[in-house]
Amino acid sequence: MRILFFGDIVGKPGRHAVASLIAPLRERYQPDVIVANAENAAGGFGLTAKVIQELFRIGVDLITTGNHVWDKKETLKLIEAEERVIRPLNFAPECPGKGFARLELPDGRVLWIVNLQGKVMMPPIACPFRAMDAFLVQVPKEERCILVDFHAEATSEKRAMGFYLDGRASLVVGTHTHVQTNDAEILPMGTGYLSDAGMTGSFASVIGMDVEDSTKRILTGMPVLLNVAKGNEKAAIVFADIDDASGKCLRLETCIEPAPPSR
C-alpha cells in the first residue's frame, strides 16, 4: 500500500500548494491513499466545513488534526458528521469525533489511520502511549497497515513513540513543529519513522505565519495577532510503501516540493 502524507497545511497558501501539486505527486508516487494534517488549514488556525470539502475535492482522502482542531467552533459539530476528519485519540472521551479511521480501498485492502497528541510541552492530555495500546487490541490481526500521526512538540517523545510502536504500526509520522526533520528511517521491526513531516504553506514565514507578526510577538511577549504569510509556497511530503501482508514499511521518502506561484 502506497501512502502520501502532506505535512501541516497552513492557510490558503498551504491549500494552494496541495491543489497545485497533488496531480504531479500522484503521477510520481502512485499513492493508494492521501492523508494530510490540516488543523491549521483555515486561516492558520483550525478547520471549517468549506476548507474540509475543498481538500476532499482536490484529492485528500483523510484529514488528521491536533491541538488546534477546536479553534473554529463549527468543527465541534462537523467532526461528528465527517468520519474522514479525525482528532487525537487521547483527547477526553467526551470530545466529539474519533481518534482513528478505517479506510477500505476499492480492492478490499484496509488502512487504519490513528491521530495522537503528545504530552511534553503540550496542553494536559491523557497518555498517548497507553491510548495506542488500548486501540491496537481492537484492530483485526489480518489488517496490518496502520499509519500514526503523532502530533507532538518534543522530538524525544516522538522518537520514543516510534520505538514503542515498532513492529506494531506501519508508519509513525510526527507533526506539529512545521519543520521537516532529516531522520526518516525504517526501524528494526519494520516501522517507518519520521520525527516531523514539516509544513505545507508559505516558506517566507515563521512556521507559516507572517514574519513581522511572529517576531513582534516574540520580542514583546504581547498577544500579537498572527496572520498567515504569503509567497514561496511549498509542500512537505512523506511517501511510504507498506507491505500489505506484514504491515512493514518497505520504502520511506521525504521531500519539500515547491508549488507554482499563487495568483
C-alpha positions as CSV (number, residue, x, y, z in Angstrom):
1,M,0.0,0.0,0.0
2,R,1.4,3.4,-1.0
3,I,0.7,6.3,1.3
4,L,1.3,10.0,0.5
5,F,1.2,12.3,3.6
6,F,1.1,16.2,3.5
7,G,2.7,17.9,6.5
8,D,0.7,20.5,8.4
9,I,-1.3,22.6,5.9
10,V,-1.2,26.3,6.9
11,G,-3.9,28.6,5.5
12,K,-4.7,29.4,1.9
13,P,-1.0,29.2,0.8
14,G,-0.9,25.6,2.1
15,R,-4.2,24.7,0.3
16,H,-2.9,26.2,-2.9
17,A,0.3,24.1,-2.6
18,V,-1.7,20.9,-2.2
19,A,-4.1,21.8,-5.1
20,S,-1.3,22.6,-7.5
21,L,1.0,19.7,-6.6
22,I,-1.4,16.8,-5.9
23,A,-1.6,15.7,-9.6
24,P,2.2,15.6,-10.3
25,L,2.7,13.9,-6.9
26,R,0.1,11.3,-7.8
27,E,1.9,10.6,-11.1
28,R,5.3,10.3,-9.3
29,Y,4.3,8.1,-6.4
30,Q,1.0,6.4,-7.5
31,P,-0.4,6.5,-3.9
32,D,-3.3,4.4,-2.8
33,V,-4.2,6.8,0.0
34,I,-3.5,10.5,0.5
35,V,-3.6,11.9,4.1
36,A,-3.0,15.4,5.3
37,N,-2.7,17.1,8.6
38,A,-4.9,20.2,8.2
39,E,-5.5,21.5,11.7
40,N,-4.2,24.9,10.5
41,A,-5.8,25.0,7.1
42,A,-8.4,27.6,7.8
43,G,-6.7,31.0,8.2
44,G,-3.9,29.4,10.0
45,F,-6.0,28.1,12.9
46,G,-8.5,25.3,12.8
47,L,-10.8,24.0,10.1
48,T,-14.1,24.9,8.5
49,A,-16.6,22.9,6.5
50,K,-15.7,24.8,3.4
51,V,-12.0,24.1,3.8
52,I,-12.6,20.4,4.5
53,Q,-14.7,20.0,1.4
54,E,-12.0,21.9,-0.7
55,L,-9.3,19.4,0.5
56,F,-11.5,16.4,-0.3
57,R,-12.4,17.8,-3.7
58,I,-8.8,18.2,-4.7
59,G,-8.0,14.6,-3.7
60,V,-7.1,14.3,0.0
61,D,-8.7,11.1,1.4
62,L,-8.4,11.7,5.1
63,I,-7.6,14.7,7.4
64,T,-5.7,14.5,10.7
65,T,-5.5,17.3,13.2
66,G,-4.1,18.2,16.6
67,N,-4.3,20.8,19.4
68,H,-5.8,23.4,17.1
69,V,-8.7,21.3,16.0
70,W,-11.3,23.2,18.0
71,D,-10.1,26.7,17.0
72,K,-13.1,27.1,14.7
73,K,-16.2,26.3,16.8
74,E,-18.1,24.8,13.8
75,T,-15.6,21.9,14.0
76,L,-17.3,20.6,17.1
77,K,-20.3,19.7,15.0
78,L,-18.9,18.9,11.6
79,I,-16.3,16.4,13.0
80,E,-19.2,14.2,14.3
81,A,-20.7,14.1,10.8
82,E,-17.5,13.6,8.8
83,E,-15.6,10.4,9.6
84,R,-12.8,11.3,7.3
85,V,-11.7,14.0,9.7
86,I,-10.1,12.7,12.9
87,R,-8.8,14.3,16.1
88,P,-6.3,12.9,18.6
89,L,-7.3,9.6,20.1
90,N,-6.1,10.5,23.6
91,F,-8.5,13.5,23.9
92,A,-11.1,13.2,26.7
93,P,-13.8,10.6,25.8
94,E,-16.4,13.4,26.0
95,C,-14.8,15.2,23.0
96,P,-16.7,14.9,19.7
97,G,-15.3,12.9,16.8
98,K,-13.0,9.9,16.7
99,G,-9.2,9.5,17.0
100,F,-9.0,6.9,14.2
101,A,-10.4,5.9,10.9
102,R,-10.6,2.7,8.9
103,L,-10.2,3.2,5.2
104,E,-11.1,0.4,2.9
105,L,-9.8,0.6,-0.6
106,P,-11.9,-0.5,-3.6
107,D,-9.8,-3.6,-3.9
108,G,-10.5,-4.6,-0.2
109,R,-7.2,-3.6,1.3
110,V,-7.5,-1.7,4.6
111,L,-5.6,1.2,6.2
112,W,-6.1,2.3,9.7
113,I,-5.1,5.9,10.5
114,V,-4.6,7.0,14.1
115,N,-4.1,10.5,15.4
116,L,-2.3,11.0,18.7
117,Q,-1.2,14.1,20.6
118,G,1.9,14.4,22.8
119,K,2.2,15.3,26.5
120,V,5.6,17.0,26.6
121,M,5.3,20.8,26.3
122,M,1.7,20.4,25.2
123,P,-1.7,21.0,26.9
124,P,-2.6,18.4,29.6
125,I,-3.9,15.3,28.0
126,A,-4.2,11.5,28.5
127,C,-1.2,9.3,27.8
128,P,-0.8,8.7,24.0
129,F,1.2,5.5,24.6
130,R,-1.5,3.9,26.7
131,A,-4.2,5.1,24.4
132,M,-2.4,3.4,21.5
133,D,-2.1,0.2,23.4
134,A,-5.8,0.2,24.1
135,F,-6.6,0.9,20.4
136,L,-4.3,-1.8,18.9
137,V,-6.1,-4.6,20.7
138,Q,-9.2,-3.7,18.7
139,V,-7.6,-4.0,15.3
140,P,-8.1,-7.3,13.5
141,K,-4.8,-9.1,13.3
142,E,-5.1,-9.6,9.5
143,E,-5.4,-5.8,9.0
144,R,-1.7,-4.9,9.4
145,C,-1.4,-1.5,7.7
146,I,-1.5,1.3,10.3
147,L,-0.5,4.9,10.0
148,V,0.0,7.0,13.1
149,D,0.1,10.9,13.0
150,F,1.8,11.8,16.3
151,H,1.1,15.5,16.9
152,A,3.7,16.4,19.4
153,E,6.3,19.0,20.3
154,A,9.3,17.1,21.7
155,T,11.5,15.1,19.4
156,S,12.3,12.8,22.3
157,E,8.6,11.9,22.9
158,K,8.2,11.3,19.1
159,R,11.3,9.1,19.0
160,A,10.1,7.1,22.0
161,M,6.7,6.6,20.3
162,G,8.4,5.3,17.1
163,F,10.3,2.6,19.0
164,Y,7.3,1.9,21.2
165,L,5.2,1.1,18.1
166,D,8.0,-0.5,16.1
167,G,6.5,-3.7,14.7
168,R,3.0,-2.7,15.7
169,A,2.4,0.2,13.3
170,S,3.4,0.6,9.7
171,L,4.3,4.2,9.8
172,V,4.7,6.8,12.6
173,V,4.9,10.4,11.4
174,G,5.3,13.3,13.7
175,T,3.5,16.6,13.1
176,H,3.1,20.0,14.9
177,T,6.5,21.7,14.7
178,H,6.1,22.6,11.0
179,V,9.8,21.8,10.2
180,Q,10.6,18.6,8.3
181,T,13.2,16.6,10.0
182,N,16.1,14.7,8.4
183,D,15.7,11.4,10.3
184,A,13.4,9.2,8.1
185,E,14.2,5.6,8.7
186,I,12.8,2.1,8.9
187,L,13.1,0.9,12.5
188,P,14.4,-2.6,13.3
189,M,11.0,-4.3,13.5
190,G,9.8,-2.7,10.2
191,T,8.0,0.5,11.2
192,G,8.7,3.6,9.1
193,Y,9.5,6.6,11.3
194,L,9.9,10.4,10.8
195,S,10.1,12.9,13.7
196,D,8.2,15.6,11.8
197,A,6.6,15.7,8.4
198,G,7.0,19.5,8.2
199,M,4.7,22.2,6.8
200,T,2.7,22.9,3.6
201,G,2.3,26.6,3.1
202,S,4.4,29.8,2.8
203,F,8.1,29.3,3.5
204,A,8.6,33.1,3.5
205,S,7.4,32.8,7.1
206,V,7.9,31.7,10.7
207,I,6.3,28.2,10.5
208,G,3.6,29.6,8.2
209,M,2.8,32.8,9.9
210,D,3.9,36.4,8.9
211,V,7.5,37.1,9.9
212,E,6.8,40.6,11.3
213,D,3.9,39.4,13.4
214,S,5.8,36.5,14.8
215,T,8.9,38.4,15.6
216,K,6.9,41.2,17.3
217,R,5.2,38.6,19.5
218,I,8.5,37.0,20.5
219,L,10.2,40.3,21.2
220,T,7.4,42.0,23.2
221,G,5.7,39.0,24.8
222,M,2.4,40.6,23.8
223,P,-0.5,38.6,22.2
224,V,0.1,39.9,18.7
225,L,-2.4,38.7,16.1
226,L,-0.7,36.2,13.8
227,N,-1.6,36.4,10.1
228,V,-0.8,33.7,7.6
229,A,2.2,34.5,5.5
230,K,2.2,34.7,1.7
231,G,4.6,33.7,-1.0
232,N,7.2,30.9,-1.6
233,E,4.6,28.1,-1.2
234,K,5.9,24.6,-0.7
235,A,4.6,21.2,0.3
236,A,6.3,19.0,2.8
237,I,5.8,15.4,1.6
238,V,6.2,12.0,3.2
239,F,5.8,8.9,1.0
240,A,5.7,5.3,2.3
241,D,5.3,2.0,0.6
242,I,3.8,-0.6,3.0
243,D,3.8,-4.3,2.6
244,D,0.1,-5.3,2.6
245,A,0.6,-8.8,4.2
246,S,3.0,-7.9,7.0
247,G,2.3,-4.2,7.5
248,K,6.0,-3.4,7.4
249,C,7.4,-0.3,5.7
250,L,9.4,-1.2,2.6
251,R,10.3,2.3,1.5
252,L,10.2,5.8,3.1
253,E,10.9,9.1,1.3
254,T,10.6,12.8,2.2
255,C,10.8,16.0,0.2
256,I,10.0,19.7,0.2
257,E,8.2,20.3,-3.1
258,P,7.9,23.9,-4.5
259,A,4.5,25.0,-5.7
260,P,3.8,27.3,-8.7
261,P,3.2,30.9,-7.5
262,S,-0.4,31.6,-6.5
263,R,-2.4,34.3,-8.2
